[in-house]
């Protein structure tokens, strides 16, 4: 029986001749923040896409919230039924929609009537109310990131997957977005799984870290545990770039 968090059992994924995930086993406890640390090309994004239901593994099972949502290629619960939000590295914002229209679209999908108060509450929470009429190309990098977070909150998901959420930001904006993530955790009972190659993000935000290397999770634990007893040279290299 799986936990109420996220669990992967023996997940295998290849693209043509390239084997990306080689029997990945991973558990994310309900309510925790787990970082997946690895070099570029390690399979981190593919791991998230399989959890979200956007990619299909050749083998293995994925559990979300205590139920199986993927079983190899034979069972695939649609992404919209997984209660999983996904913030892509490129954010995936809709360029033809204003800030407030992003949220209104989500509430319409959820069939929420008269969502205006909820839209204002979320946008004020993220400091975007004054930008509500702007479109993504009129926002700064940090504002775009906050809009992606706001849209995910409007979905009222229980699980939030983040693909390099703080990449391509300068240090002040990174600090601000780290604080935003911590605020989301404080406000919502949400389980966070995010991939990164930045050890500082791991140390500040996560409860635990899993190192993905050559298609497998080679070590899991707290930042301190991995730093104290790395099982492979790549672990030490990732924690001390």
C-alpha positions as CSV (number, residue, x, y, z in Angstrom):
1,X,0.0,0.0,0.0
2,X,1.4,3.4,-1.0
3,X,1.5,6.4,1.2
4,X,-0.6,9.5,0.8
5,X,2.4,11.2,-0.9
6,X,4.1,10.3,-4.2
7,X,5.8,7.0,-4.8
8,X,7.6,5.5,-7.8
9,X,8.4,1.8,-8.0
10,X,10.8,0.5,-10.6
11,X,10.1,3.2,-13.2
12,X,11.9,2.6,-16.5
13,X,11.9,5.1,-19.4
14,X,13.9,5.3,-22.6
15,X,13.8,7.5,-25.7
16,X,14.9,5.4,-28.6
17,X,18.2,3.9,-27.8
18,X,18.8,6.2,-24.8
19,X,17.9,4.8,-21.4
20,X,16.9,7.7,-19.2
21,X,15.4,6.1,-16.1
22,X,16.6,2.7,-15.0
23,X,14.3,1.3,-12.4
24,X,13.7,4.4,-10.3
25,X,12.3,4.0,-6.8
26,X,11.4,7.1,-4.9
27,X,9.0,8.2,-2.1
28,X,7.9,11.7,-1.2
29,X,6.0,11.9,2.0
30,X,2.8,13.8,2.3
31,X,3.5,17.5,3.1
32,X,7.3,17.4,2.7
33,X,9.5,19.1,0.2
34,X,11.9,16.8,-1.6
35,X,14.5,18.0,-4.0
36,X,15.9,15.8,-6.8
37,X,19.5,16.9,-7.5
38,X,21.4,15.9,-10.6
39,X,23.5,17.1,-13.5
40,X,21.9,18.2,-16.7
41,X,20.6,15.2,-18.7
42,X,20.2,13.0,-15.6
43,X,16.5,12.5,-16.3
44,X,15.1,14.9,-13.7
45,X,12.5,16.5,-16.0
46,X,11.5,13.1,-17.4
47,X,10.9,12.0,-13.8
48,X,8.5,14.9,-13.1
49,X,6.7,14.4,-16.5
50,X,6.0,10.8,-15.6
51,X,4.6,11.7,-12.3
52,X,2.4,14.3,-13.9
53,X,1.2,11.9,-16.6
54,X,2.8,13.7,-19.5
55,X,5.2,10.9,-20.3
56,X,4.6,7.1,-20.2
57,X,7.2,4.7,-18.7
58,X,7.9,1.3,-20.2
59,X,7.8,-0.3,-16.8
60,X,7.0,0.6,-13.2
61,X,4.2,2.1,-11.1
62,X,3.5,5.7,-9.9
63,X,1.3,6.4,-6.9
64,X,-0.1,9.8,-6.1
65,X,-2.1,10.4,-3.0
66,X,-2.4,6.7,-2.2
67,X,-3.7,5.5,-5.6
68,X,-1.9,4.1,-8.6
69,X,-2.0,6.6,-11.5
70,X,0.5,4.9,-13.8
71,X,1.3,1.2,-14.3
72,X,3.7,0.9,-17.2
73,X,2.0,1.7,-20.5
74,X,-1.2,-0.1,-19.4
75,X,-2.7,2.3,-16.9
76,X,-2.5,6.1,-17.3
77,X,-4.8,8.3,-15.2
78,X,-5.1,11.7,-17.1
79,X,-3.0,14.5,-15.8
80,X,-6.1,16.6,-14.8
81,X,-7.3,13.9,-12.5
82,X,-4.0,13.6,-10.5
83,X,-4.3,16.7,-8.3
84,X,-0.8,17.5,-9.5
85,X,0.4,21.0,-10.6
86,X,3.5,21.3,-12.8
87,X,5.5,24.5,-13.1
88,X,7.7,24.0,-16.2
89,X,11.2,25.5,-16.5
90,X,9.9,27.7,-19.3
91,X,6.8,28.4,-17.1
92,X,4.3,27.6,-19.8
93,X,2.4,30.9,-19.5
94,X,-0.3,31.8,-22.0
95,X,0.9,34.8,-23.9
96,X,-2.5,35.9,-25.1
97,X,-3.9,36.1,-21.6
98,X,-3.5,38.7,-18.9
99,X,-2.4,37.9,-15.4
100,X,-6.0,37.7,-14.1
101,X,-7.2,35.8,-17.1
102,X,-4.7,33.0,-16.3
103,X,-6.5,32.5,-13.0
104,X,-10.0,33.0,-14.3
105,X,-9.3,30.3,-16.9
106,X,-8.3,27.8,-14.2
107,X,-11.4,28.7,-12.1
108,X,-13.6,28.2,-15.1
109,X,-12.2,24.8,-15.7
110,X,-12.9,24.0,-12.0
111,X,-16.5,25.4,-12.6
112,X,-16.1,27.9,-9.8
113,X,-18.8,30.5,-10.0
114,X,-17.9,34.2,-9.3
115,X,-14.2,33.6,-8.7
116,X,-13.3,37.3,-8.6
117,X,-12.7,37.4,-4.8
118,X,-10.5,34.3,-5.1
119,X,-8.6,35.8,-8.0
120,X,-7.9,39.0,-6.1
121,X,-6.8,37.1,-2.9
122,X,-4.3,34.9,-4.8
123,X,-2.9,37.8,-6.8
124,X,-2.5,40.0,-3.7
125,X,-0.8,37.1,-2.0
126,X,1.8,37.0,-4.8
127,X,2.0,40.8,-5.2
128,X,0.5,40.7,-8.7
129,X,-2.8,42.5,-8.2
130,X,-1.4,45.7,-9.6
131,X,-0.2,43.8,-12.7
132,X,-3.5,41.9,-13.2
133,X,-4.1,43.5,-16.7
134,X,-0.7,42.8,-18.0
135,X,0.3,39.9,-20.3
136,X,3.4,37.8,-19.6
137,X,5.6,39.7,-22.0
138,X,5.0,42.8,-19.9
139,X,6.2,41.2,-16.7
140,X,9.7,40.8,-15.2
141,X,11.3,37.4,-14.8
142,X,10.3,37.2,-11.1
143,X,6.8,38.3,-11.8
144,X,6.4,35.6,-14.4
145,X,7.6,33.0,-11.8
146,X,5.1,34.3,-9.3
147,X,2.3,34.1,-11.9
148,X,3.2,30.5,-12.5
149,X,2.9,29.8,-8.8
150,X,-0.4,31.8,-8.6
151,X,-1.9,29.7,-11.4
152,X,-0.8,26.5,-9.6
153,X,-2.4,27.7,-6.4
154,X,-5.7,28.4,-8.3
155,X,-5.7,24.8,-9.4
156,X,-5.8,23.9,-5.7
157,X,-3.5,20.9,-6.2
158,X,-2.2,18.7,-3.4
159,X,1.1,18.0,-5.2
160,X,3.3,20.6,-6.9
161,X,6.1,19.6,-9.3
162,X,8.7,22.2,-10.1
163,X,11.3,21.9,-12.9
164,X,14.3,24.1,-12.1
165,X,11.9,26.8,-10.6
166,X,14.6,29.3,-9.8
167,X,16.9,28.9,-12.8
168,X,17.7,31.9,-15.0
169,X,17.1,34.4,-12.1
170,X,19.5,36.8,-10.5
171,X,20.4,36.3,-6.8
172,X,17.8,38.9,-5.4
173,X,15.0,37.3,-7.4
174,X,16.1,33.8,-6.4
175,X,16.0,34.8,-2.8
176,X,12.5,36.3,-3.3
177,X,11.2,33.1,-5.1
178,X,12.6,30.9,-2.3
179,X,10.6,32.9,0.1
180,X,7.5,32.5,-2.1
181,X,7.9,28.7,-2.0
182,X,8.2,28.8,1.8
183,X,5.1,31.0,2.0
184,X,3.1,28.5,-0.2
185,X,4.2,25.7,2.1
186,X,3.1,27.7,5.2
187,X,-0.3,28.6,3.7
188,X,-1.2,25.3,1.9
189,X,-0.9,21.7,2.8
190,X,1.0,20.9,-0.4
191,X,3.6,18.3,-1.2
192,X,6.5,19.8,-3.2
193,X,8.8,17.9,-5.5
194,X,11.3,19.9,-7.4
195,X,14.4,19.2,-9.5
196,X,17.4,21.4,-9.5
197,X,21.2,21.5,-9.9
198,X,21.6,24.3,-7.4
199,X,22.7,23.0,-4.0
200,X,21.8,26.2,-2.2
201,X,18.1,25.8,-3.2
202,X,18.3,22.3,-1.8
203,X,19.8,23.4,1.5
204,X,17.3,26.3,2.0
205,X,14.0,24.8,0.8
206,X,14.0,21.0,1.0
207,X,13.4,18.6,3.9
208,X,15.2,15.8,2.0
209,X,17.2,15.4,-1.2
210,X,17.5,12.5,-3.6
211,X,20.4,12.3,-6.0
212,X,19.6,11.1,-9.5
213,X,22.6,9.7,-11.4
214,X,22.7,7.7,-14.6
215,X,19.0,6.9,-14.4
216,X,18.9,5.8,-10.8
217,X,18.4,7.3,-7.3
218,X,21.8,6.6,-5.8
219,X,21.3,8.3,-2.4
220,X,18.5,9.9,-0.3
221,X,18.6,11.8,2.9
222,X,18.8,15.3,4.5
223,X,21.4,17.8,3.2
224,X,23.5,17.2,6.2
225,X,23.4,13.4,5.9
226,X,24.5,13.4,2.3
227,X,27.2,16.0,2.9
228,X,28.5,13.9,5.8
229,X,28.4,10.5,4.1
230,X,28.3,10.7,0.3
231,X,28.1,7.2,-1.2
232,X,29.4,8.3,-4.6
233,X,31.8,11.0,-5.8
234,X,29.0,12.6,-7.9
235,X,27.1,13.3,-4.6
236,X,29.9,15.2,-3.1
237,X,30.4,17.1,-6.4
238,X,26.8,18.1,-6.6
239,X,26.7,19.3,-3.0
240,X,30.0,21.2,-3.4
241,X,30.1,22.6,-6.9
